[in-house]
Amino acid sequence: MKRHFDRDSLLRSIGLIEPGDLVTYHGSIPELHGLWLAIPCLCRLCTHADEMGLPVLRYHLIDPWEELSGPHHVRPESITRSAAS
Ligand SMILES: [Zn+2]
């Protein structure tokens, strides 16, 4: 079987936040500080930067309970993996 090397395993190998991790947001928008589920931002802007080879790793945050959509393009520095996850 061919080894599948996708973005998820890449994230794991470099020890960053994995898609679906519970994180605490402490970035530039105080109203949004709190717990979120982090998934990779797959908007056109971020996907395009990725395809261009730019080291852009941004997250899209969703509400873990109501699955409401939160902020997009969140930088890794703005979130910390939650101890509760
Ligand atoms: Zn984005």
PDB file of the backbone (N, CA, C, O) and the ligand in Angstrom, with CONECT records:
HET     ZN  A 101       1
ATOM      1  N   MET A   1       0.836  -1.187   0.000  1.00  0.00           N
ATOM      2  CA  MET A   1       0.000   0.000   0.000  1.00  0.00           C
ATOM      3  C   MET A   1       0.879   1.248   0.000  1.00  0.00           C
ATOM      4  O   MET A   1       1.884   1.324   0.706  1.00  0.00           O
ATOM      5  N   LYS A   2       0.484   2.191  -0.787  1.00  0.00           N
ATOM      6  CA  LYS A   2       1.267   3.418  -0.883  1.00  0.00           C
ATOM      7  C   LYS A   2       1.122   4.247   0.399  1.00  0.00           C
ATOM      8  O   LYS A   2       0.026   4.393   0.940  1.00  0.00           O
ATOM      9  N   ARG A   3       2.213   4.766   0.852  1.00  0.00           N
ATOM     10  CA  ARG A   3       2.175   5.568   2.062  1.00  0.00           C
ATOM     11  C   ARG A   3       1.495   6.902   1.766  1.00  0.00           C
ATOM     12  O   ARG A   3       1.858   7.617   0.832  1.00  0.00           O
ATOM     13  N   HIS A   4       0.511   7.208   2.582  1.00  0.00           N
ATOM     14  CA  HIS A   4      -0.247   8.431   2.369  1.00  0.00           C
ATOM     15  C   HIS A   4       0.330   9.550   3.223  1.00  0.00           C
ATOM     16  O   HIS A   4       0.205   9.542   4.448  1.00  0.00           O
ATOM     17  N   PHE A   5       0.960  10.507   2.568  1.00  0.00           N
ATOM     18  CA  PHE A   5       1.552  11.611   3.309  1.00  0.00           C
ATOM     19  C   PHE A   5       0.726  12.865   3.045  1.00  0.00           C
ATOM     20  O   PHE A   5       0.968  13.584   2.076  1.00  0.00           O
ATOM     21  N   ASP A   6      -0.205  13.111   3.875  1.00  0.00           N
ATOM     22  CA  ASP A   6      -1.081  14.258   3.663  1.00  0.00           C
ATOM     23  C   ASP A   6      -0.768  15.385   4.641  1.00  0.00           C
ATOM     24  O   ASP A   6       0.156  15.300   5.450  1.00  0.00           O
ATOM     25  N   ARG A   7      -1.558  16.424   4.542  1.00  0.00           N
ATOM     26  CA  ARG A   7      -1.344  17.595   5.386  1.00  0.00           C
ATOM     27  C   ARG A   7      -1.486  17.260   6.867  1.00  0.00           C
ATOM     28  O   ARG A   7      -0.757  17.806   7.695  1.00  0.00           O
ATOM     29  N   ASP A   8      -2.400  16.386   7.205  1.00  0.00           N
ATOM     30  CA  ASP A   8      -2.619  16.021   8.598  1.00  0.00           C
ATOM     31  C   ASP A   8      -1.386  15.383   9.225  1.00  0.00           C
ATOM     32  O   ASP A   8      -0.984  15.734  10.334  1.00  0.00           O
ATOM     33  N   SER A   9      -0.796  14.442   8.500  1.00  0.00           N
ATOM     34  CA  SER A   9       0.368  13.776   9.062  1.00  0.00           C
ATOM     35  C   SER A   9       1.555  14.728   9.119  1.00  0.00           C
ATOM     36  O   SER A   9       2.432  14.601   9.974  1.00  0.00           O
ATOM     37  N   LEU A  10       1.568  15.677   8.201  1.00  0.00           N
ATOM     38  CA  LEU A  10       2.624  16.683   8.225  1.00  0.00           C
ATOM     39  C   LEU A  10       2.490  17.516   9.500  1.00  0.00           C
ATOM     40  O   LEU A  10       3.483  17.804  10.169  1.00  0.00           O
ATOM     41  N   LEU A  11       1.282  17.893   9.823  1.00  0.00           N
ATOM     42  CA  LEU A  11       1.036  18.682  11.029  1.00  0.00           C
ATOM     43  C   LEU A  11       1.486  17.908  12.259  1.00  0.00           C
ATOM     44  O   LEU A  11       2.135  18.455  13.150  1.00  0.00           O
ATOM     45  N   ARG A  12       1.136  16.640  12.295  1.00  0.00           N
ATOM     46  CA  ARG A  12       1.498  15.823  13.443  1.00  0.00           C
ATOM     47  C   ARG A  12       3.009  15.718  13.582  1.00  0.00           C
ATOM     48  O   ARG A  12       3.549  15.786  14.686  1.00  0.00           O
ATOM     49  N   SER A  13       3.684  15.553  12.452  1.00  0.00           N
ATOM     50  CA  SER A  13       5.127  15.329  12.495  1.00  0.00           C
ATOM     51  C   SER A  13       5.887  16.552  12.987  1.00  0.00           C
ATOM     52  O   SER A  13       6.984  16.423  13.531  1.00  0.00           O
ATOM     53  N   ILE A  14       5.316  17.733  12.799  1.00  0.00           N
ATOM     54  CA  ILE A  14       6.029  18.914  13.282  1.00  0.00           C
ATOM     55  C   ILE A  14       5.428  19.448  14.576  1.00  0.00           C
ATOM     56  O   ILE A  14       5.771  20.541  15.026  1.00  0.00           O
ATOM     57  N   GLY A  15       4.537  18.674  15.165  1.00  0.00           N
ATOM     58  CA  GLY A  15       4.051  18.980  16.507  1.00  0.00           C
ATOM     59  C   GLY A  15       3.142  20.175  16.617  1.00  0.00           C
ATOM     60  O   GLY A  15       3.047  20.787  17.681  1.00  0.00           O
ATOM     61  N   LEU A  16       2.475  20.518  15.542  1.00  0.00           N
ATOM     62  CA  LEU A  16       1.544  21.634  15.625  1.00  0.00           C
ATOM     63  C   LEU A  16       0.163  21.137  16.007  1.00  0.00           C
ATOM     64  O   LEU A  16      -0.070  19.946  16.213  1.00  0.00           O
ATOM     65  N   ILE A  17      -0.733  22.088  16.092  1.00  0.00           N
ATOM     66  CA  ILE A  17      -2.100  21.744  16.447  1.00  0.00           C
ATOM     67  C   ILE A  17      -2.735  20.923  15.340  1.00  0.00           C
ATOM     68  O   ILE A  17      -2.669  21.286  14.165  1.00  0.00           O
ATOM     69  N   GLU A  18      -3.347  19.823  15.722  1.00  0.00           N
ATOM     70  CA  GLU A  18      -3.947  18.937  14.746  1.00  0.00           C
ATOM     71  C   GLU A  18      -5.374  19.369  14.457  1.00  0.00           C
ATOM     72  O   GLU A  18      -6.051  19.924  15.322  1.00  0.00           O
ATOM     73  N   PRO A  19      -5.825  19.114  13.239  1.00  0.00           N
ATOM     74  CA  PRO A  19      -7.206  19.450  12.894  1.00  0.00           C
ATOM     75  C   PRO A  19      -8.164  18.764  13.859  1.00  0.00           C
ATOM     76  O   PRO A  19      -8.058  17.563  14.106  1.00  0.00           O
ATOM     77  N   GLY A  20      -9.098  19.537  14.402  1.00  0.00           N
ATOM     78  CA  GLY A  20     -10.069  18.983  15.332  1.00  0.00           C
ATOM     79  C   GLY A  20      -9.659  19.132  16.785  1.00  0.00           C
ATOM     80  O   GLY A  20     -10.418  18.761  17.681  1.00  0.00           O
ATOM     81  N   ASP A  21      -8.471  19.670  17.035  1.00  0.00           N
ATOM     82  CA  ASP A  21      -8.032  19.883  18.406  1.00  0.00           C
ATOM     83  C   ASP A  21      -8.823  21.000  19.064  1.00  0.00           C
ATOM     84  O   ASP A  21      -9.209  21.977  18.423  1.00  0.00           O
ATOM     85  N   LEU A  22      -9.054  20.830  20.357  1.00  0.00           N
ATOM     86  CA  LEU A  22      -9.687  21.880  21.142  1.00  0.00           C
ATOM     87  C   LEU A  22      -8.588  22.877  21.519  1.00  0.00           C
ATOM     88  O   LEU A  22      -7.562  22.505  22.089  1.00  0.00           O
ATOM     89  N   VAL A  23      -8.823  24.135  21.192  1.00  0.00           N
ATOM     90  CA  VAL A  23      -7.794  25.151  21.442  1.00  0.00           C
ATOM     91  C   VAL A  23      -8.380  26.362  22.162  1.00  0.00           C
ATOM     92  O   VAL A  23      -9.590  26.590  22.159  1.00  0.00           O
ATOM     93  N   THR A  24      -7.500  27.117  22.768  1.00  0.00           N
ATOM     94  CA  THR A  24      -7.886  28.391  23.362  1.00  0.00           C
ATOM     95  C   THR A  24      -7.383  29.496  22.447  1.00  0.00           C
ATOM     96  O   THR A  24      -6.203  29.540  22.098  1.00  0.00           O
ATOM     97  N   TYR A  25      -8.293  30.390  22.061  1.00  0.00           N
ATOM     98  CA  TYR A  25      -7.904  31.504  21.215  1.00  0.00           C
ATOM     99  C   TYR A  25      -7.559  32.704  22.086  1.00  0.00           C
ATOM    100  O   TYR A  25      -8.332  33.095  22.960  1.00  0.00           O
ATOM    101  N   HIS A  26      -6.381  33.286  21.834  1.00  0.00           N
ATOM    102  CA  HIS A  26      -5.968  34.455  22.608  1.00  0.00           C
ATOM    103  C   HIS A  26      -5.358  35.490  21.665  1.00  0.00           C
ATOM    104  O   HIS A  26      -4.392  36.177  21.999  1.00  0.00           O
ATOM    105  N   GLY A  27      -5.951  35.576  20.483  1.00  0.00           N
ATOM    106  CA  GLY A  27      -5.421  36.482  19.464  1.00  0.00           C
ATOM    107  C   GLY A  27      -5.917  37.901  19.581  1.00  0.00           C
ATOM    108  O   GLY A  27      -6.246  38.378  20.667  1.00  0.00           O
ATOM    109  N   SER A  28      -5.965  38.569  18.443  1.00  0.00           N
ATOM    110  CA  SER A  28      -6.213  40.011  18.423  1.00  0.00           C
ATOM    111  C   SER A  28      -7.680  40.416  18.546  1.00  0.00           C
ATOM    112  O   SER A  28      -7.975  41.610  18.583  1.00  0.00           O
ATOM    113  N   ILE A  29      -8.598  39.470  18.608  1.00  0.00           N
ATOM    114  CA  ILE A  29     -10.022  39.810  18.725  1.00  0.00           C
ATOM    115  C   ILE A  29     -10.532  39.345  20.093  1.00  0.00           C
ATOM    116  O   ILE A  29     -10.943  38.195  20.246  1.00  0.00           O
ATOM    117  N   PRO A  30     -10.504  40.252  21.096  1.00  0.00           N
ATOM    118  CA  PRO A  30     -10.847  39.872  22.478  1.00  0.00           C
ATOM    119  C   PRO A  30     -12.224  39.218  22.612  1.00  0.00           C
ATOM    120  O   PRO A  30     -12.408  38.329  23.444  1.00  0.00           O
ATOM    121  N   GLU A  31     -13.197  39.654  21.793  1.00  0.00           N
ATOM    122  CA  GLU A  31     -14.543  39.090  21.879  1.00  0.00           C
ATOM    123  C   GLU A  31     -14.564  37.596  21.573  1.00  0.00           C
ATOM    124  O   GLU A  31     -15.493  36.888  21.960  1.00  0.00           O
ATOM    125  N   LEU A  32     -13.550  37.131  20.886  1.00  0.00           N
ATOM    126  CA  LEU A  32     -13.537  35.730  20.468  1.00  0.00           C
ATOM    127  C   LEU A  32     -12.633  34.849  21.330  1.00  0.00           C
ATOM    128  O   LEU A  32     -12.472  33.658  21.061  1.00  0.00           O
ATOM    129  N   HIS A  33     -12.049  35.446  22.364  1.00  0.00           N
ATOM    130  CA  HIS A  33     -11.198  34.643  23.242  1.00  0.00           C
ATOM    131  C   HIS A  33     -11.993  33.541  23.895  1.00  0.00           C
ATOM    132  O   HIS A  33     -13.105  33.769  24.372  1.00  0.00           O
ATOM    133  N   GLY A  34     -11.429  32.340  23.922  1.00  0.00           N
ATOM    134  CA  GLY A  34     -12.129  31.224  24.536  1.00  0.00           C
ATOM    135  C   GLY A  34     -11.814  29.924  23.818  1.00  0.00           C
ATOM    136  O   GLY A  34     -10.845  29.824  23.066  1.00  0.00           O
ATOM    137  N   LEU A  35     -12.655  28.936  24.068  1.00  0.00           N
ATOM    138  CA  LEU A  35     -12.431  27.607  23.511  1.00  0.00           C
ATOM    139  C   LEU A  35     -13.055  27.437  22.128  1.00  0.00           C
ATOM    140  O   LEU A  35     -14.195  27.833  21.885  1.00  0.00           O
ATOM    141  N   TRP A  36     -12.281  26.842  21.238  1.00  0.00           N
ATOM    142  CA  TRP A  36     -12.745  26.565  19.881  1.00  0.00           C
ATOM    143  C   TRP A  36     -12.157  25.243  19.408  1.00  0.00           C
ATOM    144  O   TRP A  36     -11.191  24.731  19.974  1.00  0.00           O
ATOM    145  N   LEU A  37     -12.764  24.708  18.359  1.00  0.00           N
ATOM    146  CA  LEU A  37     -12.148  23.584  17.666  1.00  0.00           C
ATOM    147  C   LEU A  37     -11.393  24.165  16.479  1.00  0.00           C
ATOM    148  O   LEU A  37     -11.942  24.961  15.718  1.00  0.00           O
ATOM    149  N   ALA A  38     -10.149  23.773  16.325  1.00  0.00           N
ATOM    150  CA  ALA A  38      -9.335  24.293  15.224  1.00  0.00           C
ATOM    151  C   ALA A  38      -9.289  23.308  14.071  1.00  0.00           C
ATOM    152  O   ALA A  38      -8.972  22.131  14.248  1.00  0.00           O
ATOM    153  N   ILE A  39      -9.609  23.808  12.890  1.00  0.00           N
ATOM    154  CA  ILE A  39      -9.439  23.013  11.674  1.00  0.00           C
ATOM    155  C   ILE A  39      -8.660  23.882  10.681  1.00  0.00           C
ATOM    156  O   ILE A  39      -8.693  25.108  10.785  1.00  0.00           O
ATOM    157  N   PRO A  40      -7.974  23.279   9.739  1.00  0.00           N
ATOM    158  CA  PRO A  40      -7.215  24.099   8.796  1.00  0.00           C
ATOM    159  C   PRO A  40      -8.140  25.021   8.017  1.00  0.00           C
ATOM    160  O   PRO A  40      -9.231  24.623   7.609  1.00  0.00           O
ATOM    161  N   CYS A  41      -7.693  26.263   7.816  1.00  0.00           N
ATOM    162  CA  CYS A  41      -8.484  27.191   7.021  1.00  0.00           C
ATOM    163  C   CYS A  41      -8.324  26.810   5.550  1.00  0.00           C
ATOM    164  O   CYS A  41      -7.222  26.820   5.002  1.00  0.00           O
ATOM    165  N   LEU A  42      -9.450  26.477   4.934  1.00  0.00           N
ATOM    166  CA  LEU A  42      -9.403  26.039   3.538  1.00  0.00           C
ATOM    167  C   LEU A  42     -10.047  27.056   2.608  1.00  0.00           C
ATOM    168  O   LEU A  42     -10.539  26.709   1.534  1.00  0.00           O
ATOM    169  N   CYS A  43     -10.039  28.303   3.029  1.00  0.00           N
ATOM    170  CA  CYS A  43     -10.589  29.324   2.158  1.00  0.00           C
ATOM    171  C   CYS A  43      -9.665  29.509   0.954  1.00  0.00           C
ATOM    172  O   CYS A  43      -8.538  29.015   0.945  1.00  0.00           O
ATOM    173  N   ARG A  44     -10.145  30.212  -0.042  1.00  0.00           N
ATOM    174  CA  ARG A  44      -9.370  30.362  -1.274  1.00  0.00           C
ATOM    175  C   ARG A  44      -8.035  31.041  -1.046  1.00  0.00           C
ATOM    176  O   ARG A  44      -7.023  30.684  -1.649  1.00  0.00           O
ATOM    177  N   LEU A  45      -8.053  32.026  -0.163  1.00  0.00           N
ATOM    178  CA  LEU A  45      -6.837  32.785   0.122  1.00  0.00           C
ATOM    179  C   LEU A  45      -5.740  31.895   0.718  1.00  0.00           C
ATOM    180  O   LEU A  45      -4.604  31.895   0.244  1.00  0.00           O
ATOM    181  N   CYS A  46      -6.092  31.147   1.749  1.00  0.00           N
ATOM    182  CA  CYS A  46      -5.097  30.318   2.435  1.00  0.00           C
ATOM    183  C   CYS A  46      -4.662  29.154   1.553  1.00  0.00           C
ATOM    184  O   CYS A  46      -3.479  28.816   1.512  1.00  0.00           O
ATOM    185  N   THR A  47      -5.608  28.539   0.848  1.00  0.00           N
ATOM    186  CA  THR A  47      -5.272  27.425  -0.022  1.00  0.00           C
ATOM    187  C   THR A  47      -4.341  27.889  -1.134  1.00  0.00           C
ATOM    188  O   THR A  47      -3.408  27.181  -1.514  1.00  0.00           O
ATOM    189  N   HIS A  48      -4.602  29.079  -1.650  1.00  0.00           N
ATOM    190  CA  HIS A  48      -3.780  29.614  -2.717  1.00  0.00           C
ATOM    191  C   HIS A  48      -2.349  29.868  -2.227  1.00  0.00           C
ATOM    192  O   HIS A  48      -1.390  29.536  -2.924  1.00  0.00           O
ATOM    193  N   ALA A  49      -2.204  30.448  -1.046  1.00  0.00           N
ATOM    194  CA  ALA A  49      -0.880  30.716  -0.485  1.00  0.00           C
ATOM    195  C   ALA A  49      -0.127  29.407  -0.297  1.00  0.00           C
ATOM    196  O   ALA A  49       1.078  29.330  -0.536  1.00  0.00           O
ATOM    197  N   ASP A  50      -0.858  28.370   0.137  1.00  0.00           N
ATOM    198  CA  ASP A  50      -0.269  27.057   0.341  1.00  0.00           C
ATOM    199  C   ASP A  50       0.253  26.502  -0.975  1.00  0.00           C
ATOM    200  O   ASP A  50       1.356  25.959  -1.037  1.00  0.00           O
ATOM    201  N   GLU A  51      -0.551  26.644  -2.031  1.00  0.00           N
ATOM    202  CA  GLU A  51      -0.163  26.138  -3.348  1.00  0.00           C
ATOM    203  C   GLU A  51       1.036  26.898  -3.915  1.00  0.00           C
ATOM    204  O   GLU A  51       1.814  26.358  -4.701  1.00  0.00           O
ATOM    205  N   MET A  52       1.168  28.146  -3.509  1.00  0.00           N
ATOM    206  CA  MET A  52       2.287  28.966  -3.969  1.00  0.00           C
ATOM    207  C   MET A  52       3.573  28.634  -3.211  1.00  0.00           C
ATOM    208  O   MET A  52       4.640  29.172  -3.507  1.00  0.00           O
ATOM    209  N   GLY A  53       3.454  27.749  -2.240  1.00  0.00           N
ATOM    210  CA  GLY A  53       4.633  27.344  -1.485  1.00  0.00           C
ATOM    211  C   GLY A  53       4.980  28.261  -0.333  1.00  0.00           C
ATOM    212  O   GLY A  53       6.064  28.171   0.243  1.00  0.00           O
ATOM    213  N   LEU A  54       4.053  29.145  -0.001  1.00  0.00           N
ATOM    214  CA  LEU A  54       4.293  30.029   1.138  1.00  0.00           C
ATOM    215  C   LEU A  54       3.995  29.265   2.423  1.00  0.00           C
ATOM    216  O   LEU A  54       3.019  28.519   2.498  1.00  0.00           O
ATOM    217  N   PRO A  55       4.833  29.454   3.421  1.00  0.00           N
ATOM    218  CA  PRO A  55       4.637  28.722   4.671  1.00  0.00           C
ATOM    219  C   PRO A  55       3.493  29.298   5.499  1.00  0.00           C
ATOM    220  O   PRO A  55       3.691  29.791   6.610  1.00  0.00           O
ATOM    221  N   VAL A  56       2.306  29.225   4.937  1.00  0.00           N
ATOM    222  CA  VAL A  56       1.149  29.784   5.623  1.00  0.00           C
ATOM    223  C   VAL A  56       0.319  28.658   6.204  1.00  0.00           C
ATOM    224  O   VAL A  56      -0.196  27.805   5.481  1.00  0.00           O
ATOM    225  N   LEU A  57       0.199  28.668   7.514  1.00  0.00           N
ATOM    226  CA  LEU A  57      -0.623  27.663   8.153  1.00  0.00           C
ATOM    227  C   LEU A  57      -1.626  28.412   9.023  1.00  0.00           C
ATOM    228  O   LEU A  57      -1.297  28.917  10.097  1.00  0.00           O
ATOM    229  N   ARG A  58      -2.841  28.469   8.532  1.00  0.00           N
ATOM    230  CA  ARG A  58      -3.866  29.213   9.252  1.00  0.00           C
ATOM    231  C   ARG A  58      -4.985  28.274   9.634  1.00  0.00           C
ATOM    232  O   ARG A  58      -5.209  27.243   8.999  1.00  0.00           O
ATOM    233  N   TYR A  59      -5.685  28.654  10.691  1.00  0.00           N
ATOM    234  CA  TYR A  59      -6.769  27.819  11.175  1.00  0.00           C
ATOM    235  C   TYR A  59      -8.112  28.532  11.071  1.00  0.00           C
ATOM    236  O   TYR A  59      -8.210  29.759  11.097  1.00  0.00           O
ATOM    237  N   HIS A  60      -9.124  27.708  10.953  1.00  0.00           N
ATOM    238  CA  HIS A  60     -10.499  28.187  10.994  1.00  0.00           C
ATOM    239  C   HIS A  60     -11.051  27.633  12.301  1.00  0.00           C
ATOM    240  O   HIS A  60     -10.942  26.436  12.565  1.00  0.00           O
ATOM    241  N   LEU A  61     -11.635  28.490  13.112  1.00  0.00           N
ATOM    242  CA  LEU A  61     -12.131  28.057  14.415  1.00  0.00           C
ATOM    243  C   LEU A  61     -13.639  27.877  14.377  1.00  0.00           C
ATOM    244  O   LEU A  61     -14.365  28.724  13.857  1.00  0.00           O
ATOM    245  N   ILE A  62     -14.101  26.763  14.932  1.00  0.00           N
ATOM    246  CA  ILE A  62     -15.547  26.538  15.008  1.00  0.00           C
ATOM    247  C   ILE A  62     -15.939  26.265  16.452  1.00  0.00           C
ATOM    248  O   ILE A  62     -15.153  25.737  17.239  1.00  0.00           O
ATOM    249  N   ASP A  63     -17.154  26.630  16.777  1.00  0.00           N
ATOM    250  CA  ASP A  63     -17.686  26.435  18.118  1.00  0.00           C
ATOM    251  C   ASP A  63     -17.830  24.934  18.395  1.00  0.00           C
ATOM    252  O   ASP A  63     -18.509  24.237  17.641  1.00  0.00           O
ATOM    253  N   PRO A  64     -17.202  24.426  19.464  1.00  0.00           N
ATOM    254  CA  PRO A  64     -17.241  22.979  19.713  1.00  0.00           C
ATOM    255  C   PRO A  64     -18.608  22.442  20.096  1.00  0.00           C
ATOM    256  O   PRO A  64     -18.850  21.242  19.968  1.00  0.00           O
ATOM    257  N   TRP A  65     -19.495  23.284  20.554  1.00  0.00           N
ATOM    258  CA  TRP A  65     -20.798  22.786  20.990  1.00  0.00           C
ATOM    259  C   TRP A  65     -21.894  23.025  19.963  1.00  0.00           C
ATOM    260  O   TRP A  65     -22.696  22.135  19.683  1.00  0.00           O
ATOM    261  N   GLU A  66     -21.924  24.206  19.413  1.00  0.00           N
ATOM    262  CA  GLU A  66     -22.995  24.512  18.465  1.00  0.00           C
ATOM    263  C   GLU A  66     -22.516  24.476  17.024  1.00  0.00           C
ATOM    264  O   GLU A  66     -23.296  24.640  16.087  1.00  0.00           O
ATOM    265  N   GLU A  67     -21.207  24.255  16.866  1.00  0.00           N
ATOM    266  CA  GLU A  67     -20.600  24.187  15.549  1.00  0.00           C
ATOM    267  C   GLU A  67     -20.847  25.436  14.719  1.00  0.00           C
ATOM    268  O   GLU A  67     -20.991  25.384  13.498  1.00  0.00           O
ATOM    269  N   LEU A  68     -20.890  26.559  15.424  1.00  0.00           N
ATOM    270  CA  LEU A  68     -20.987  27.832  14.724  1.00  0.00           C
ATOM    271  C   LEU A  68     -19.621  28.167  14.160  1.00  0.00           C
ATOM    272  O   LEU A  68     -18.588  27.800  14.719  1.00  0.00           O
ATOM    273  N   SER A  69     -19.640  28.859  13.060  1.00  0.00           N
ATOM    274  CA  SER A  69     -18.392  29.231  12.432  1.00  0.00           C
ATOM    275  C   SER A  69     -17.761  30.412  13.156  1.00  0.00           C
ATOM    276  O   SER A  69     -18.434  31.406  13.430  1.00  0.00           O
ATOM    277  N   GLY A  70     -16.487  30.310  13.462  1.00  0.00           N
ATOM    278  CA  GLY A  70     -15.765  31.378  14.133  1.00  0.00           C
ATOM    279  C   GLY A  70     -14.822  32.069  13.170  1.00  0.00           C
ATOM    280  O   GLY A  70     -15.053  32.084  11.961  1.00  0.00           O
ATOM    281  N   PRO A  71     -13.755  32.643  13.713  1.00  0.00           N
ATOM    282  CA  PRO A  71     -12.811  33.383  12.865  1.00  0.00           C
ATOM    283  C   PRO A  71     -12.031  32.478  11.920  1.00  0.00           C
ATOM    284  O   PRO A  71     -11.715  31.333  12.245  1.00  0.00           O
ATOM    285  N   HIS A  72     -11.732  33.016  10.750  1.00  0.00           N
ATOM    286  CA  HIS A  72     -10.899  32.330   9.763  1.00  0.00           C
ATOM    287  C   HIS A  72      -9.466  32.871   9.832  1.00  0.00           C
ATOM    288  O   HIS A  72      -9.189  33.870  10.494  1.00  0.00           O
ATOM    289  N   HIS A  73      -8.584  32.188   9.138  1.00  0.00           N
ATOM    290  CA  HIS A  73      -7.183  32.622   8.963  1.00  0.00           C
ATOM    291  C   HIS A  73      -6.475  32.915  10.285  1.00  0.00           C
ATOM    292  O   HIS A  73      -5.677  33.848  10.368  1.00  0.00           O
ATOM    293  N   VAL A  74      -6.762  32.123  11.317  1.00  0.00           N
ATOM    294  CA  VAL A  74      -6.137  32.368  12.620  1.00  0.00           C
ATOM    295  C   VAL A  74      -4.704  31.825  12.620  1.00  0.00           C
ATOM    296  O   VAL A  74      -4.465  30.672  12.259  1.00  0.00           O
ATOM    297  N   ARG A  75      -3.771  32.661  13.024  1.00  0.00           N
ATOM    298  CA  ARG A  75      -2.374  32.236  13.050  1.00  0.00           C
ATOM    299  C   ARG A  75      -2.127  31.271  14.207  1.00  0.00           C
ATOM    300  O   ARG A  75      -2.775  31.366  15.249  1.00  0.00           O
ATOM    301  N   PRO A  76      -1.189  30.341  14.022  1.00  0.00           N
ATOM    302  CA  PRO A  76      -0.879  29.374  15.089  1.00  0.00           C
ATOM    303  C   PRO A  76      -0.486  30.065  16.389  1.00  0.00           C
ATOM    304  O   PRO A  76      -0.752  29.541  17.470  1.00  0.00           O
ATOM    305  N   GLU A  77       0.146  31.239  16.298  1.00  0.00           N
ATOM    306  CA  GLU A  77       0.562  31.958  17.503  1.00  0.00           C
ATOM    307  C   GLU A  77      -0.623  32.463  18.315  1.00  0.00           C
ATOM    308  O   GLU A  77      -0.484  32.810  19.488  1.00  0.00           O
ATOM    309  N   SER A  78      -1.797  32.499  17.674  1.00  0.00           N
ATOM    310  CA  SER A  78      -2.967  33.042  18.358  1.00  0.00           C
ATOM    311  C   SER A  78      -3.758  31.981  19.098  1.00  0.00           C
ATOM    312  O   SER A  78      -4.721  32.297  19.797  1.00  0.00           O
ATOM    313  N   ILE A  79      -3.361  30.723  18.952  1.00  0.00           N
ATOM    314  CA  ILE A  79      -4.089  29.665  19.639  1.00  0.00           C
ATOM    315  C   ILE A  79      -3.128  28.739  20.368  1.00  0.00           C
ATOM    316  O   ILE A  79      -1.970  28.579  19.983  1.00  0.00           O
ATOM    317  N   THR A  80      -3.646  28.135  21.433  1.00  0.00           N
ATOM    318  CA  THR A  80      -2.870  27.176  22.208  1.00  0.00           C
ATOM    319  C   THR A  80      -3.728  25.942  22.391  1.00  0.00           C
ATOM    320  O   THR A  80      -4.924  26.038  22.665  1.00  0.00           O
ATOM    321  N   ARG A  81      -3.114  24.790  22.239  1.00  0.00           N
ATOM    322  CA  ARG A  81      -3.859  23.559  22.410  1.00  0.00           C
ATOM    323  C   ARG A  81      -4.392  23.502  23.844  1.00  0.00           C
ATOM    324  O   ARG A  81      -3.647  23.713  24.801  1.00  0.00           O
ATOM    325  N   SER A  82      -5.666  23.220  23.977  1.00  0.00           N
ATOM    326  CA  SER A  82      -6.275  23.203  25.293  1.00  0.00           C
ATOM    327  C   SER A  82      -5.851  21.983  26.083  1.00  0.00           C
ATOM    328  O   SER A  82      -5.724  20.887  25.537  1.00  0.00           O
ATOM    329  N   ALA A  83      -5.630  22.184  27.391  1.00  0.00           N
ATOM    330  CA  ALA A  83      -5.248  21.080  28.268  1.00  0.00           C
ATOM    331  C   ALA A  83      -6.390  20.087  28.382  1.00  0.00           C
ATOM    332  O   ALA A  83      -6.179  18.933  28.755  1.00  0.00           O
ATOM    333  N   ALA A  84      -7.608  20.533  28.060  1.00  0.00           N
ATOM    334  CA  ALA A  84      -8.784  19.671  28.205  1.00  0.00           C
ATOM    335  C   ALA A  84      -8.908  18.680  27.064  1.00  0.00           C
ATOM    336  O   ALA A  84      -9.680  17.726  27.161  1.00  0.00           O
ATOM    337  N   SER A  85      -8.167  18.883  25.988  1.00  0.00           N
ATOM    338  CA  SER A  85      -8.348  18.001  24.829  1.00  0.00           C
ATOM    339  C   SER A  85      -7.525  16.724  24.962  1.00  0.00           C
ATOM    340  O   SER A  85      -7.561  15.872  24.074  1.00  0.00           O
TER     341      SER A  85
HETATM  342 ZN    ZN A 101      -8.190  31.451   5.259  1.00  0.00          ZN2+
END
